[in-house]
Structures are given as structure tokens and as C-alpha cells.
Amino acid sequence: MNNRVCEALNIDKPIIQGPMSWVTNAEFVAAVSNAGGLGFLGPNAGQVEVTRSPEISTERMKFEIRKIKALTNKPFGIPLIINRDLDYTWPLIKIVIEEKVPVVLINDVLDERIFKPLKENGIKIVYRPITPTIQNARAAEEFGVDVYVATGFDEGGTVPEQVIGTFSIVPMIVDAVNVPVLAAGGIGDVRGVRAAFALGAEGVFAGSVFIPTKENPTAENVKKMIVDATAEDLLMFRTLPAYYRSLPTKLAKKLVEMDEQGASREETAKLMRGSIGMRIGMLEGNLDDGYISVGTGITSIKEIKTVKEVVVTLMQDFN
């Protein structure tokens, strides 16, 4: 079966694993790529400590990139951290070019200064705005992105500002552009994959389904919690930039309580401590002081599998 996502990214199966901040590392990402999909290192891949230094952050990423290259000859990718003055971005672009990383993920920012060196070096661009819209999809197509990710409100973690479900947002974006579109949010089994393709998507972008896998660095108690949970267990609260979704932890319950009592988005965001709360909850398995970021597709996740088993099951129509 010809598939434009596979052709654009030079992969065997049209499935991309989301970066997921702290809960990726070289071994996990290489397993996704070796299974035929496209693995992405998270911004804090392989790390256990926070750094605010662009230099240290870049060196850490370079280390993980080189580890991946020793584990697979398949394509993989990294996300570009794009901040206001680009002091994090330029060192990462330099590493991407030097290390010949084949794919990058860009969130939200469409900037010719960033696109030009990537395009000149043959690097493929996957574009995933936090909130997909017809306007930013068409703008991304004009910029020459290779793949656009349409994320629905079903996703885990930071959800889109517009309350539009995955299976409403996908056909809306597909009908607006000619670039291949991936469906993201709430896809936990092959039924979700088939539904995404029926609506015009040419692949899927998945996160939660890859967390309870043997190769993933998430704490074992959290993996078990995900397997035992359903979408009915998920908590949602307002924070920056819009909403967040977590399985019940002491911190998540406190955030819901704050939201219900009228706390501002800034106040809940402060208590979350950015992605640090994810590291504490998911990497350390601390269910008191951290949160557990997953999407509504967890209902379909019934056991801890290998990465390859997940890819084979979700992509069984492409085997």
C-alpha cells in the first residue's frame, strides 16, 4: 500500500511516537524505529535532572542521538525547542544538521529562519500545533512541512484550546490541505487507526499507547496504573495554555480542586511546575507529588507489551 507519510519520512509503517518529554530515551526510541515506525526523542530524553542551560540541554540531546545511531539505522527524530530569542533553537538545529538527524518536530512556530536551514539540509519537518486550525494547517503547507499532525481534544497532557475531538478535527484538516495528515489523540488500538484512515488521515501520532511498554522508562507502578485505568478515571483541570489531563494522583486531585474553587490558570500552572511534575509522577512513580499525562485512548490498553507488539498490533493493516 502506497502511503505518503511513509514515503516522506522513509519509514515502513505510518505511525509516529510522540516525544513525551521525560519518558523517552535512546533505547525506547530506537525500538519504535526498528519496529517500522518513527521514534522521537523527548526534550528531556534519557534525563533525570532539570537544566535551564541551552548548552547542557543540547549536549544531552547529542548524547542520546548518538546512542540511537548505535542502536538503529532507521529514521528517528527530535523536537525543536523554539523559544522567543531562539537561544535553545539554534544549537539544536546545528546538532540536527551535524548528526544528520532525518526528522524534526516543530510545535506552533512557523519561522522562515528555522525552516530554511532544515530544508537546505534535507531534513523532514513534522508540524504539530498545540491547537490545529484550518489557518495554521494552510500556513504550514505554504511553509513546506512534510507532515501535519491534527491533534484532537482526546489527547493526553496539554490538550488543544478548542474542544474538538480527534475524529472531528481530522476530516476538517484533511479537507483543508494537500499535505499528509496524521491523527493524534485517543488512539489506543487498531480500531482507532482504522477510524483515522477512514476520515482521511494517512497515519497516526501516538503517545499514551507507547508508555506501558517494556522499553519505556516510565515507572512500573505508573505503567500498571495505566493498564488498569479507563478514560473514566481521568481528571481534567484548567492550566496554561488551556487544559491538562492526568490520571488521579494527589497532585492532580489538588489541581482539580483549585480549578473548581476558581484558581487562575497561572496558579495551577505554578503548582504543576511545568514538566517537572511529569518527571516526578511518571519517571519517579511518585503519585503524591507528580501527575500522569495520558489520553482517553487508555481504555483500550490492557497489558504491558513490547514496543514491537504495539506497532504490529496498531499497524496490522500495513504488515
C-alpha positions in Angstrom: 0.0 0.0 0.0 1.4 3.4 -1.0 1.5 5.8 1.8 2.6 9.4 1.6 3.7 9.6 5.3 5.9 6.5 4.9 7.4 7.9 1.7 8.0 11.4 3.2 9.7 10.1 6.3 11.3 6.9 4.8 9.6 4.6 7.3 7.8 1.3 6.9 4.6 1.9 8.9 2.7 5.2 9.2 3.0 5.6 12.9 4.9 8.2 14.8 5.6 8.1 18.6 5.1 11.4 20.4 8.2 12.9 22.2 6.5 12.8 25.7 9.1 15.0 27.4 10.8 12.9 30.1 9.5 9.4 29.3 11.7 8.6 26.3 15.3 7.5 25.9 17.5 6.2 23.1 16.6 2.6 23.7 12.9 3.2 23.6 13.0 5.5 20.5 15.3 3.0 18.7 12.8 0.3 19.4 10.0 2.3 17.8 12.1 3.0 14.7 13.3 -0.6 14.5 9.7 -1.8 14.6 9.0 0.3 11.4 7.6 3.5 12.9 9.3 6.8 13.6 10.6 7.3 17.2 11.0 10.8 18.6 13.3 11.7 21.5 11.6 13.9 24.0 13.1 17.2 25.1 14.4 15.6 28.3 15.1 12.1 26.8 17.2 9.9 28.9 17.5 12.5 31.7 16.5 12.6 35.4 17.6 16.1 36.3 16.3 19.5 35.1 18.6 22.0 33.4 17.9 25.6 32.2 21.1 25.7 30.2 20.8 25.6 26.4 24.4 24.2 26.2 23.8 21.4 28.7 20.4 20.6 27.1 22.0 20.4 23.6 24.9 18.2 24.8 22.4 15.8 26.4 20.4 15.6 23.2 23.6 15.0 21.2 24.5 12.1 23.6 21.0 10.5 23.1 21.2 11.0 19.4 24.5 9.2 19.2 23.1 6.3 21.3 20.2 5.9 19.0 22.5 5.8 15.9 24.3 2.9 17.6 21.0 1.1 18.1 19.3 1.6 14.7 19.9 2.6 11.1 16.3 3.6 10.8 15.0 7.2 10.7 14.2 8.9 14.0 13.5 12.5 15.1 13.9 15.1 17.7 11.6 18.1 18.6 13.0 21.6 18.3 12.5 23.7 21.4 11.6 27.1 19.9 11.7 29.9 22.4 11.4 33.7 21.8 15.0 34.6 21.2 15.9 31.1 19.7 18.8 30.6 22.1 17.7 27.0 22.6 16.8 26.5 18.9 20.0 27.3 17.0 22.2 24.9 19.0 19.6 22.1 18.4 19.4 22.9 14.6 23.2 22.8 14.5 23.2 19.3 16.2 20.4 18.1 13.9 22.5 19.1 10.8 25.8 17.8 12.2 24.4 14.5 13.4 22.3 14.1 10.2 19.0 13.6 12.2 16.5 12.9 9.5 13.3 14.4 11.0 12.4 17.2 13.4 9.1 18.1 15.1 8.0 21.7 15.3 5.2 22.9 17.6 3.3 26.0 16.7 6.0 28.4 15.5 6.3 28.8 11.7 9.5 30.8 11.2 11.4 31.0 7.9 14.7 31.4 9.8 14.2 27.9 11.2 12.7 26.2 8.1 15.4 27.4 5.7 18.5 25.6 7.1 16.4 22.5 7.7 15.1 22.4 4.2 18.6 23.1 2.7 19.9 20.0 4.6 17.1 17.7 3.5 15.6 17.4 7.0 12.0 16.4 7.1 9.6 18.5 9.1 6.6 17.2 11.1 4.4 20.1 12.3 2.2 19.7 15.3 0.5 22.8 16.6 -1.0 22.6 20.1 -4.3 23.6 18.6 -4.9 22.6 15.0 -6.8 25.0 12.8 -7.5 25.4 9.2 -5.5 28.6 9.2 -2.3 27.1 10.7 -2.7 24.0 8.5 -2.7 26.1 5.4 0.2 28.2 6.6 2.2 25.1 7.4 1.5 23.8 3.9 2.8 27.1 2.5 5.9 26.8 4.6 6.5 23.3 3.1 6.0 21.0 6.1 6.2 17.3 5.2 3.6 16.1 7.6 0.9 17.9 9.6 -0.4 16.4 12.9 -4.1 17.1 13.7 -4.5 16.7 17.4 -7.9 16.3 18.9 -9.1 17.1 22.5 -8.8 13.3 23.3 -5.0 13.6 23.7 -3.1 13.3 26.9 -1.2 16.1 28.6 -1.6 19.7 27.3 -4.8 19.5 25.2 -5.8 21.9 22.5 -7.6 25.1 23.3 -10.5 24.3 21.1 -12.7 21.5 22.4 -12.9 19.5 19.1 -12.4 15.7 19.3 -9.9 13.8 17.2 -12.4 12.4 14.8 -13.9 15.8 14.1 -10.6 17.7 13.7 -9.0 15.1 11.3 -11.5 15.4 8.4 -11.6 19.2 8.9 -7.8 19.5 8.4 -7.7 16.8 5.7 -10.2 18.7 3.6 -8.3 22.0 4.0 -4.8 21.0 2.8 -3.0 18.6 0.5 -0.1 17.8 2.8 -0.4 14.3 4.5 -2.2 14.5 7.9 -1.6 12.4 11.0 -4.4 11.8 13.6 -3.4 12.3 17.2 -5.4 11.9 20.4 -7.2 8.9 21.9 -5.8 6.2 19.6 -5.3 3.1 21.7 -5.9 0.2 19.3 -6.3 -0.8 15.7 -10.0 0.4 15.6 -8.8 3.9 16.3 -6.2 3.6 13.5 -8.8 2.4 11.0 -11.2 5.1 12.0 -8.5 7.7 11.5 -7.7 6.4 8.0 -11.5 6.3 7.2 -11.6 10.0 7.9 -8.7 10.8 5.6 -5.6 10.6 7.9 -2.6 8.9 6.4 -1.0 7.9 9.7 -1.3 8.2 13.4 0.7 10.1 16.0 0.6 8.2 19.3 1.8 8.7 22.8 -0.1 7.0 25.6 -0.2 3.6 24.0 3.6 3.5 24.0 4.1 4.4 27.7 3.2 1.0 29.2 5.8 -0.8 27.1 8.7 -2.8 28.3 11.3 -0.5 26.7 9.7 2.7 28.0 11.5 4.4 31.0 8.2 5.2 32.8 8.0 3.8 36.4 6.5 0.3 36.6 3.7 1.4 39.1 2.6 4.0 36.6 2.6 1.5 33.7 0.3 -0.7 35.8 -1.9 2.2 36.7 -2.4 3.0 33.0 -3.2 -0.6 32.1 -5.7 -0.9 35.0 -7.4 2.5 34.2 -10.0 3.7 31.7 -10.9 7.1 30.3 -13.5 7.4 33.1 -10.7 7.7 35.6 -9.1 10.7 34.0 -9.1 14.1 35.7 -9.1 17.4 33.8 -8.3 20.9 35.0 -7.6 24.3 33.6 -4.0 25.5 33.3 -1.7 27.2 30.8 -2.2 27.3 27.9 -5.7 25.8 28.2 -6.4 22.4 29.9 -4.5 19.4 31.2 -5.4 15.8 31.7 -4.0 13.3 34.2 -4.8 10.1 36.0 -5.7 10.6 39.6 -2.7 11.4 41.8 -2.6 13.5 45.0 -1.3 16.5 43.0 -3.8 16.0 40.1 -6.7 16.0 42.6 -5.4 19.1 44.2 -5.2 20.8 40.8 -8.8 19.9 40.1 -9.8 21.2 43.5 -8.0 24.5 42.8 -9.7 24.8 39.4 -13.1 24.2 40.9 -12.5 26.9 43.5 -11.7 29.5 40.9 -7.9 29.4 40.8 -6.4 31.0 37.7 -4.6 29.1 35.0 -1.4 30.8 36.2 -1.9 29.4 39.7 -2.5 25.8 38.6 0.5 26.0 36.2 2.7 27.2 39.1 1.8 24.2 41.2 2.4 21.8 38.2 5.9 23.2 37.9 5.9 22.6 34.2 7.1 19.3 33.0 8.9 18.7 36.4 5.6 17.4 37.7 5.6 14.8 34.9 9.1 13.7 35.7 8.2 13.3 39.4 5.0 11.4 38.6 5.9 9.3 35.6 9.6 8.8 35.7 9.9 8.5 39.5 6.5 7.0 40.1 5.7 9.4 42.8 1.9 9.5 42.9 1.7 12.2 45.6 3.8 15.0 44.1 3.6 14.4 40.3 1.0 13.9 37.6 0.4 11.2 35.0 -0.2 12.5 31.5 -2.2 10.2 29.3 -5.1 10.5 26.8 -8.6 9.0 26.5 -7.3 6.0 24.5 -6.0 4.3 27.6 -9.3 2.3 27.9 -8.0 0.1 25.1 -4.6 -0.6 26.8 -5.0 -3.9 28.6 -1.4 -5.1 29.2 2.3 -4.1 29.2 3.7 -5.1 25.8 6.9 -4.6 23.9 7.1 -1.6 21.5 7.2 -4.0 18.6 4.0 -5.7 19.7 2.3 -2.3 19.9 3.4 -1.3 16.4 2.5 -4.6 14.9 -1.0 -4.5 16.5 -1.8 -0.9 15.6 -0.3 -1.2 12.1 -1.6 -4.7 11.3 -3.2 -3.5 8.1 0.3 -2.5 6.9 2.1 -5.7 7.8 
